[in-house]
Each structure stands twice: as structure tokens, then as C-alpha cells.
Amino acid sequence: MYRRHHPVTLLQASRASPGLSRLLDLARESGERLREAETLIPPMLRPSVQAGPIEGQVWCLLVDTPSAAAKLRQLLPALQAHLRTRGRDVETIRLKVQGRRR
């Protein structure tokens, strides 16, 4: 039996797979949340923060250094309130220190 494998785009694959489609939707939403909250993050801290996974009402932010996480931790109540005013269902924001990406 000879099978031909045809390449598919990520968009085609995500439409064919409900699980992958959901994952892409969550990644898009996480990025949107970060863009909406970015104005509250000091400009020097912004490069250290990346959007992370969403699990229900819990959103995770990935941070480069422990010191950046400490500063961001002080801003969490303001970030949560800001996102709620924009219609985002965020009960908790977790921070995860990733370390420097090379």
C-alpha cells in the first residue's frame, strides 16, 4: 500500500482537529490579554513578560527573572481589574519564571 502525504498548513490542521483548534484559540486569547494589559506594565519590564497558558479563570504570565516577577507581582491586582473591565474572565494571574531565552 502506497500512501502519499500531502503537506497541510497550520490553519488547515487546526480546522480538522478540535483539540488543536481550541489550543490555538487559547494562545490567541492569551496574547490579546497581554496586549490589553501591556499599558499597565512598565516599559522596561515589558520585554521580560510573555503570555502563557490559560486554564479556566487562571492566566499564566511567563517572566524572565525573579526580580521581574517580584515587580510584576505588585501589579497583579491592577492587571486583573483592568482585564475584567475589558470583559476578560480572569480570576487569578499566575507568574512563572522561565529564565532568559537564548
N, C-alpha and C positions, 0 to 999 in steps of 0.2 A: 504494500500500500504506500503510495507516494503522496505526501502532504505538502502543500505549498503554504508557506507562511507569508502572510501579507502584513506589511507594517501598518500600524494604525496610530493616529495621533492621540495625545492625552485626552483631548476633548471627546473623541470617538470612544475611547476606552471607558471614560467616566460615564458616558451616557449608557453604556452597555452594562455597567456594574453599579448597582445601588449603593454598595459599600464605599466604593471609590468616589462616587458622586457625593455622598454625604461627607467624606473626608475633605474633598475639595471645597465644599460649601463652608465647612468649619474653618479651614485655612483662610479662605477669603474673608469670612466674618471676623476672624482674629486680627487680620491685617487692617480691616476697616476700623475696628475698635482702637487699635494703636494709633491710627491716623487721627481719629476723633479726640483721643486723649493727649496727643503729642504736644498740644499747645500748653498743657499744664506741666510738662516735663522740661526742666531747664535745658537750654540749647546744648550746653557742654555734656549733658548726660544722655542726650538722645542717641548718639551713635552706640552707646553701651546697651541699649534696650532693643529686644526683638519680640515680636508677637509669638506667643506659644500656644499650646493646645487649649481647647475649650471643652470642659466636661460638665455639662448641665449649666448650673449657675456659677461655676467656678472657672475663672480665666487665669491662665498662667502667663507671666512675662518672663522671658529669658534675659538674664543680666550677665555682663562680662565679669564683674568683680564684686567681691563682698562689700567694698565701700560704696559702689554704685547702688547695690541692693539696699544698703542701710539708708542712703539718702532717699531712694525711691519708696522705701517702706513708710517714710514720713508723709509721702504724698498720696498714699493709697486711699484714705477716706475721701479726699478731693477727687481723685480719679474715678472712684466708684460713683460718687454723687453726680459727677459730670456725665458719665456714661448712662446713668439712669435717667437723667433729664433728656437724653437723646434717644430714649426708648430701648436701650440695651438692658437685658436681664442679667445683671452682674451682681451677685450677692457677695462674692469673695474674689479677691485677686491674690494669687499666689506668686511668689518670686522664686526663681530657680537660678542659682549661679552656675553659669556654663563654663566660665573661664574664657580666656582670649581665643578667638578663632584665628587660625594661621592660614 
